[in-house]
Amino acid sequence: MPGRQEPYYVDYDADFGLSGLTEAFTLSPAPENTGAALGLVTAKLDAYDRECPVGSVDHLSADERSILGYDTSHDDWGYAEELREDVRGLVESPLPDEAIQAVWRAAAGGGWDPAAHGMSARDWLRRIDETCAARPPRKIPGRRPAPSSWWGAWRPAADELSDDVVAEITEIAEIAETRSCRERSAGSLPSPDTLSALEEVAARVHPDLGFRLLLRALKVHSVRIEKARYDRFQALGERFGHPAALIDLGLDIAWPPIDTARRDATWDFGFSHLAGQAHQDWRESREEIRKAAEGDIGQTPGSAAAVLLEDTLRLLRSALPDAAVTALWAGASDRPGSTDGRDWLRLIADVCRERLREAAPAYTPVVAPARTELAGTVLREVRGTAPAMMDKVVSPHWHPVPATDVMDALEHVVTRIDPDLGFRLFLRVLNTLSVPLTQEQYDRYQAIGERFGYGEYHVSDVDHLIEAG
């Protein structure tokens, strides 16, 4: 079955299989002959082989690898096998050769036409398959390949997704039918015949392959996609197990204007999200802030920076003492002693403005009025955890910060700055201090998150704190 196989060695977040190969053809000069075209296939496989293994164990001795269960193993399911899976699906399908040819041309951008070199589409795919088959699996250090039980447990069957993929293609085809030949030739939409062939791939070969080739055709034709369709594409990609970048990269999306009140993020966002990115090797630097400010997957470019800037400006312009700012960051990030109050906030604001100048130069940063209607509700939840916080300390063995200092700062944020920001930071503090929760508390947090418009997985970040029984 086409698709990513986990766990294996490479955190491969680009396009893959036949759709990934067609991308290589769109990015390269048109091959002059069949040998040069097959050279692009080999180059694509070589590029995959150069990817770094996840959690490389090169630094371990042979004995250490053996003790931990690591070895130098064959990558038994890599790019070549995913490509062969796609290719065999088309070659062995009942689709007419003309349909396969149309799909190849649309996805590869027309730069390499097998028919112009005396080959049918199936003959060309067979040559690709032979090139992959002749390539030995790469040997890399890592765990021996093993079936992924978690992937197989939730991955949907093909027939559960086929109708959804076909419906998207059909809707685009209906739009294409209303366009003139001149509009289509200008590159606005693939032809109706091509879209019909893509429907056949999704329905009769595999919906995942049809979906990826549809995306590739839309990217090649520079088709502008409205936000609602983009959201459906991302939802389909998630069900297939694809990284968000596979859908995003190269897709022309008609983004709405930046709106910090709109909650597009599935997980945490803003200042609380930045705090959640801190880890043992994290350094409070421009580079680390920049990574968070560029986290616009699924959102209008610049949105992550705009929301982070708004949170930061709320804190900067408040009466919260510098010591309380430092305590607040320590409690939310578990990184005490490494920032200095408002200087840290000014650095964050500076990086966010830099990002916005690049991604959304027309955007004017604003700080919207705080949503105070939930201040009392959030404050009750913060104070309700006070008994569990009395003796806790953030990072007790390294620049300890009493939890009571953190909670005092949180109360100030909730009551005098912004209950939304206060609640998001509260959730982070619960994680940092491993505060046990009851199911009833968690259910109330979920309800508050829904009223604030949080994404699907935002509050669930603390569900592991619920005590059994």
Beta strands, then each sheet from edge to edge (+ up, - down):
strand 1: 70-74
strand 2: 139-143
strand 3: 224-226
strand 4: 252-254
strand 5: 393-394
strand 6: 401-402
sheet 1: 1+ 2-
sheet 2: 3+ 4+
sheet 3: 5+ 6-
end
